[in-house]
Amino acid sequence: MKKRTLFILLVIVSCSVWSQSNTYSDSCSIKKNGVYYASLDKETNIYLRFYENDTAVTTSSMNNIKKAATYIAKELGDKLMRGKYFINPSSCNIRVKAKNDFGKVKMDGIISGDKLVLAVINLDDRTASDFVFNFYPIAKP
């Protein structure tokens, strides 16, 4: 009887730990099938898109998310800021560093489900602002 009770207890604890760790890792991942956006002002959003190989592109553009999302692509080269991203899965922290001929930015923050909470730092003029980025999925053509 003691062995059976101990076995059942171990199974319950194991399942509990596995479900927590599995949920945790899912909540610390970014999506690559769309763009993240945050309102900069009444007419403009900041956009951020992630790709394989830790590549990220970012820009600001009109606040029409559906229309702007079609132009946020790494193939546009120097028209967008391009760089790398780094994720710490144990703390859900994310860092993005991107640049182009016109400037450099660094973004630090956390991943929270479908949202990114980031401090965006303009490295040229040393200004910073905090943003909450929401996710907008892009349908494959």
N, C-alpha and C positions, 0 to 999 in steps of 0.2 A: 504494500500500500504506500509506504514512504517513497519507494522508487518511482511509482506511477505518479504521485503528486509532484515530486521533484521534476520529472520529465515534462509534465503538463505545464508547470511553472516556467521551465526553460523554453518551451515552445512559445508560450505567450510573450515572454520577454524578448525572445529573438524576433518574433513577428513585429512587435512594437518598435524595436530598434530599427529593423529593416525598413518599415514603412516611414519612420521619421527621417532616416537618412536618404531614402529615395525621394521623398517630397522635398527635402532640403536641397538636394542637388538639382532637381527640376526648377526650383524657384530661383536658383543662382545662374541660370543659363539665359543667354540672349537669343533673340530670334533673328534669323537671317533672311526670312521670306517677306520682308517689308521694311518700313522705315519707322524710326522713332522721331517724334516731333514735340516741340515745346513752343509756346507763344512767346515771341520776342516783344512785339507791340501789336497794335490793332490790325496792321496790314502784313506783318511778317512773322514767319515761324523759323526756328532753327531745326534743321533736319540732320539725322545721324543714321547711317546705314552700315551694317556689318556684313563681312564676307568671310569665307574660309581663309586660312593662313593668317589669322589675326589682323586682317586688313579692315580699315574703317574709312568712310568718307563722310564729310560734314559740310554743310553750307547753310546760308540763310536765304529764304526765298518767299514768294507770296504765301499767304495763309490758306490757299486752296490746296489742301493736302493731297487729294486725288490727282490733281494736275501736276503738282510739284514732285510727287513721288515717282513719276515716270522719268524725271530728269536727274534723280539722285542715283547715279551709277558710277562705278569706278572707271568705266570706259571714257568718261568725260575728261579724264586727265587733269590738266592744270586749272580747269575752271572751278574745281572743288578743292577743298582742303582734304588731303589724303594722309593717312598715317596708320598707326598700329594701336591695337587695344590689348589690354592685359586684364585677366580676371583672377581674383583670389577666391576659389570656390569655398574655402572654409569660412570666409567672412562675407561673401557676396559683394565684395568690393570690386569696382571696375575703374580702370584708368584708360583714357584715350589721349593720344598725342597725335596731332595732325598739323600739316603746314602746306602752304603753297607759296607762290612768288609774292603774295601780298601780306602774309602774316603767319603766325603760329598760335595754336591754342592747346591747352591741356584741360582735360575734363576728369574730375575725380568724384566718385560717389558710390552709390549702392544700387544693386539690382533688386527690385521688389516685384516679383511676378512679371506682369506685362509693362511695368514702369521702370524708368531709370531716374534716380534723384541725383543730379549732378551739379557740382560747382564748375562753371565754365570760366576758365581763366585765359584772358587775352595776354599772351606772353610779351607782345610788343609794347603795349601801353600799361601793362600791369594792373588791369582792371578785372574784376570778377563779379559774377552774378550766379545765383542759384536758380535752377530750373527743374521742373518735373516733366520728363519726356514720356509721352504715351505711345503706344505701338499702333501702327496702321499697316495691316497686311496688304500685300500686293499679289493679285492673282497672276499665275503664270499664263503667258500667252498661248 
